[in-house]
Amino acid sequence: MKINRLLLSVLFIAAPAALFGQALDPALLLQPPTSAWPTYNGDYSGRRFSPLTQINQSNVKHLTLAWVYRAAAGMTGGAIVGGEGPEPGPGGGVAAGPFGGTTIKATPLMVNGILYFSTPDNAWAVDARSGRELWHYFWKTRGGIHIGNRGMGMYGNWLFFETPDNYLVSLDARTGKERWHVEIADVKQEYFSTPAPIIVGNHVIVGTGGDSLDVPGFLEAHDPETGAIQWKWWTEPLKKGDPGSETWPDEYSMRHGGGMTWIPGTYDPELHLYYIGTGNPNPVETGRGREGDNLWTCSIVALNVDTGKLVWYYQVSPHDTHDWDAAETPVLIDGEFNGRPRKLLAQASRNGYFFLLDRTNGEHLVTAPLIETLNWSKGLNAKGQPIGDPEKESTVDGVLVSPASGGATNWPPPSFDPETGLFYVNTSESFSVFYLTDTDPHPEGYAAAERSAGSYGNTLRAIDYKTGKTVWKHHYPNMAGFGGMSGMLTTAGKLLFTGDNAQHLLAYDPADGKILWHAGLTANVSNGPITYMLDGQQYLVVGAGDSLYAFTLEP
Amino acid sequence: MSKDALIYGAALALFLGTVAHVAGQAPSRADRSAPAAPGKAAPRRGGGGGGRGYPEYDQAAVERGQRVFVASCGFCHGANAKGGEGGPDLLRSVVVLDDDEGEKIGPVILNGRLDKGMPKFPMTQEQISDIATFLHQRIKDAALRGTYRILNIVTGDPKAGEAYFNGAGKCNSCHSPTGDLKGIGSKYDPVTLQGKFLMPRGGRGRFGPAEPESDRAAVRVTVTLPSGQSFSGKLDRIDDFNVALTTAGGEYHSFTRRGDVPKVEIHDPLQAHLDMLTKYTNADMHNLTAYLVTLK
């Protein structure tokens, strides 16, 4: 009944959309990706599993380079220019410094033969068959941390992306011309925005980031036509007495409690629930001044997609003190658990644990450590939440903690392959010393300094979702390379695609981790790979540094 | 600013607060130098926190601003501006955060917020600008975590550290306080020294500069071909598909890897340091640091 109504509404919307050459048919968002990659994770589930089989185990060795597109960011000659900031100085607006240059962290969209992707302040349309640029949009920034951008969202002919200075910008996909922009957060409060907007129905769902000055996080929905705000959900209670406020000492702490929403969420159309992981509480690396569990930071939450109202939550790190966002993709799995089919949700979390929940109600099912070096917890409580070891909270003279603040895993998207039943993620087995630097009763910002203390390296893991146990793993031999920051893609061709920390794109057998193919690129894979069919030919597209690489089989 | 300075400032504020209210004047400004020019520097993007364009503030203005602030504002807002008797935390105030050079703070100072119990303060534009500069410097200090100063980490017991060095830590199986570690406590500051024994290789990541690797710490590798011929030297690179080394004679050799062929044996002289990362207690780490610091 419910599904029928859903299908009807989809058909109704789909008909007019099909009249346009480039517009996205929203029905594509509800099925596993084949002829399009229409949203950040390919579909709403976050599985990053493609049913395509043209490229498969028997022929993957014959993959060949179809094209390379090198993105020239900044105020280039042909760029369409927008934005509220000043004219860029020398360098044309390409940020210098530690986050300088161009790194494609975005997962491109592919709709009707055109790829759409973004980096901080920049957006492009590229012909998915040939790698030729169709347009480039450049945004003059007012500031904000330019660390990354996860991509775009699409509704009909309209594209949406967020900027480091916290604007939601809408472009016409056909021309790259700006339709409108609206400010979603204040850059002077150190908010900066990296997520890819997710489109559900007529909601453009956007989040934000920013840990430097103790500001509260939120998620909000905007109208795709006008940009007007539809709803806003704060990641903390707003006043004493509100649900969750019992987990904070006072209003002052919860109003400055962090909890950023910087990785796109997932969606179950049957339950009508939008799932997102929230970031760490503030101040970041000390719990002083915010005693309590600090809801709803470091939590997986389910929101009613039409109202933004909280339906359930599960906090994976109560009272986090190590910058371990629980923002990582909440992956929706329809699978068997304890002998019956369940609607499940899995997260490989930055704090070093794998979690499995029932996504209808948030019931906890599994918690299991992701990495062997994890040393900050004294075990699990009755709800399956890790119990933080007070000995591992930052002190003036320093504490040695694994994982480092970057976490066992981070934003790079994982994948779930329904055919193997395995969840794939790259992990980091790192250590850091956390030194408390702000000893005030009301500390500010990070409040602690961190120094890396070495690492056991990076490991690709295949995890049984039913137990959280690593079924197979591949430890990358390259110990010198910082990395393990590549996303995952699985396909029905019985292939797992990801990058190592030595500038290779690899195809593995998802069942046992055997390497089946690799290609050397000019940088580490810096996003989640995608795949699509065009003109009867399957393409694999991956971002590495400033370039997109497309692979295919010779027909 | 150190904790002690903050406490001293708070006491001063309690003393001066009433005086300033009565006089309505700030301390002498005879030492005024060139005016600050906040908001003019190029935006700083990322790197240790902070995406806002924080300029280099005129430190004389910061100090003047602090004096005026402590005297006139500190009683209610705290000498460190983080809130006090009735006044809110100004470092988290949206009015202050949105301000660039006093244009938003000024009207609040001059007009007060009578409904919230804040009186008017008839200050000059220079005083307002100085207070704004002081507040922005404090915000910058909080936002830029790359600039956070690590405090005293030498809190351990050097005797216990020495016992650990020669006992459970087995440091003495490779190192000697009168040999390779002689004078190490003078060569490095304590934080660097601690980083050196935790992981001697390279920089300390995250905001720390990478250092060139010494030959002694270099990873060694032996590659043996199916023919039995073998090559040994310093490891230049290894991944799943390639291994490369430089021999003692300076020759570079690169080999394609196919699974277990050729045979690759790696020796990391720092493996013991890596293994120790899962074994140290906080006390071990602090005691060992305290001991090494004494090796002057």
Interface residues (C-beta under 8 A of the other chain):
Chain A: G89 A95 A96 G97 P98 F99 G100 T141 R142 G143 G144 I145 H146 I147 P164 D186 V187 K188 Q189 E190 F192 G210 D211 S212 L213 D214 Y252 H256 T373 N375 E391 T395 V396 D397 G398 V399 L400 S402 A404 S405 F431 S432 V433 Y435 L436 T437 D438 T439 D440 H442 E444 G445 Y446 A448 A449 E450 R451 S452 A453 G454 Y456 Y476 P477 N478 M479 A480 F482 D500 A502 H504 L506 I515 H518 G520
Chain B: K3 L6 A42 P43 R44 R45 G46 G47 G48 G49 G50 G51 R52 G53 N80 K82 G83 D89 L91 R92 V94 L97 D98 I139 A142 A143 L144 R145 Y148 R149 I150 L151 N152 I153 V154 T155 G156 V191 Q194 G195 L198 M199 R201 G203 R204 G205 R206 G208 V219 R237 I238 D239 D240 F241 H273 L274 L277 T278 Y280 N282 M285 H286 T289
